[in-house]
Amino acid sequence: MAPSFWFIGALLAIDPRSDHPAFWPSLMVGVALVNAATILRINQRQHREAYISRETLARHFQRMSQRLGAVIFLVIGWGSGFLPDITLPTTHGHLSLVAAATAVSWNVLLAWLFSLGSFTHIGAMHARLGFAYRGRFLQA
């Protein structure tokens, strides 16, 4: 359900050639794994201590998935060589402390934007579809 998953999939269906062929499919797998891991973690927490509201569940889901998604994005990006290829040219050929900090800040910004676009809405959908108020079933 993630927009990034569908967007990357559509682009790969149009033209699967890329300078970094491992990055894009790995990113799609990463999105699916982050969502699965977050759903499992949320469900385990729900069994131990029930969520009070859908909003609380959605915020918790969003925080957890965005952090994990950003880390996965950075790992996949650096492991495939994609992120160094697009952020190290911002150093303009000389690698100094300021240039390295600039490249790192671009990496963090890209990871945050990716996780924001990929996982924000999933928490709300999971809360709406998978959350039942406790009192509704106890009264029936």
N, C-alpha and C positions, 0 to 999 in steps of 0.2 A: 504494500500500500504506500510505501514511501515514494514521494515524487522523484527523488534522486535515482531510485532503483529503476523506475519506468523511463526516466529521461536517459540514463546511461544505456539501458537496454535498447531503447529506440535508436540512439546514435550508433550503437554497435550493430544493430540490425541493418541500418542504412549502409554503413561502411565499417567493417571490423578491423581495418588496418589502422595501426597507431604506432607512434614512436615508443610507447610503453605498453606493449600488449598484455602484460601481466597486471597492470594497475587497474584498468577499468573493470574487468570481470572480478578481480579480487575485491574491489570496492563494493560491487553488488553483493557478493557473498558476505562481506563485512557488515553491510546494512542489515541483511537477513539475520546474521548471527547476533548482532547487537540487540535487535528487536526480540529475538527468541530468548536471549539471556536475560533481558530486562523483564520480559513477561514472566519467565520462570521465577525470577527474584521477587517480583511484585506478588505473584501468587503464593509463594512461600511466606512472605511477610503477612499477607492477608489471612492465611491460616493460623499464624501465631498470634497476631494482633489485628483485628479487623479495622479497616479504614472507616473513618467516620463519614466521609463524603466523597463524591466523585471528584471534586476539585482537588482534594488532598491527594487522592490516588493519581490524578493526572499530573500534578506538580511533581510528585515523587518520581513518577515514571519519566517525566521530561528531564529532570535533573540527572537521574541515573543514566538514561540512554544518551543524553548529550555528552556527558563526560566520557563514557565508554566509547561512543562514536567518534569523538575527537581524537582519542588515543589511538583507536583502530585506524582512523584516517592517516594520522602521522606515521604509524608503523608501516602501513601499506605504502604510503607515499614515499617514505625514505627507503624502504626495502626495495621498491621497484625502480627507484631513481627518478621518479616523476617530480617530487618536490625540490630536490637539489637543482634539477634542470630548469625549473621555472623561478626559483627564488634566489639562487646564487648569482644569476646575472644582475640582480639589483646591487651587487657589491661593486660593479663596474670594473672588474678585473683585479682589484687589489683586495685582499682579505685582511681586514683590520678588525679590531674589536667592535667598532661602530658598524662596520659592514656586516659582520657576523650577527650582531644584535638585530640589525634591520632584516636580514634573511630569516632569523628565528621569529621575529614578530610577524612577518608575512606568513610563515608556516602556521603560527598560532591563529592568526586571523582567518586563513583559509580553512583550518580545521574547525574553528568555531562556526563559520558560515555554513560549512557542509553539515555539521551536526544540527545546526538550527533549522536548516531546510529539510533535513532528512527525518528528524525525530520529534519535532515539536507537536505536530498534529496527531501522531500515533498515540501519545499518552491520553489525549482527549477521546480518541476513538476507542482505545482499550477500556477506559473508564466508563464510557457510555455503553459499550457492548458487553463487557465482562464483569460489571459491578452490579450487585444487587443489594439493596438496602436490607440490613439485617432484620429490622422490625417488620417489614412487609411479610416475611415468611413466618415469623413467630406468631403474628396475630391471626393468620389464616387457619 
